[in-house]
């Protein structure tokens, strides 16, 4: 599900961008649970190295889906992440831990 660089495929549409790896993981998981295959890409090769150093990536991570699912994916992600600002710090931590435990 992860790649680096930029996507040149005309059949794929960018539906979400975030600087946070766990948020990109959450977006991908939400889409796949809804039956929408997703591709998450680091915008630049150096983004991964900066994250390892704990500096974060100024380039961000992109979430792509097939253009056939673009509107549905954008709507789903907008609904899911528009509520994130209402979450407490503890709720955000719990969500991040849930996503990271799925990777293990």
N, C-alpha and C positions, 0 to 999 in steps of 0.2 A: 504494500500500500504506500510505501514511501519512496520518493525519488528526489534527486537534486537537480537544480537548474530551472529552466523555464519550459513550458509545454507548448509545442507548436501544432498540436493535433486540432484540426478544425471541428472535430466531433465532440471535443471536450470543452466544458465551460467552467470558468472560475466562479465559484459560488460563495467563497468565504476566504478571508485573510486574517491572520492573527500573528502577533509576535510570540505568543505562548504555545509551546509544544503540547502541553496538556490540553489546551483549548482546541488545538487542531485535532488531537487524538479524540477528544469528546465529539467534535463535529463529525469526524469520520465514523465513529461508533454509532452515533445517532442516525446517520444516513444509512449505514449498512443494516441497522436494526429495522429501518423502514423499507428495506429491500432495494436500496439505491447504492450500487457500487461506487466507492469514492477513492480518489487518488490524492494523497497528501504529499506536497513537494516543498522542500526547503528552497527558497528563492535563490540562494547563492551557496556555493560550496563552503564558504567561510562561516556561514550561519551555524552549522553544527559544531564547529570548533569553538565559537564564541559561547555557545550554550554549555559545552563541556567545562569551560573555564568559569561558568557562572555569571557571565556578562550579559546573557540574552542576545538575541539576534536583531539587529536593526533592519534586516531584510524581510523578516516575517516568513510565515509558512502559508502556502496556498492550498485550498481544498477544491478539487475539480470533480465534476461528474459529467456523464454523457449529456449532451444538449437535450436529449429527449426527457431528461429528468430535471433540467435546470430550474424551472419555475417551482416545482414541488420541493426541491432541495432548498432553494432560497427561502421559501415560506417556512419550512420546517426549522431551519437554522435561525431564522429571524425570531420565530416564536420561542425557541429554546434559549437563545442568548440575549433576548431583550429583557428577560427576567433575571439575568445574572447579576445585575447591579443591585437587585433587592436581596441578594444572598449575603449572609454574614460571612466573615472571614473563616469561621469554623466550617460552614457549609461548603465553601469553596475548597477548603483543604480536604474535606471528605470526598467531594467529587473528584478531585485530583488523585487521591489515593485509590479510588475505585477504578479510574482509568489506568493508572500505573500498575495496579494488581492484575488487570486483564492482560497486560503485556508479558507477565512472568510465566 
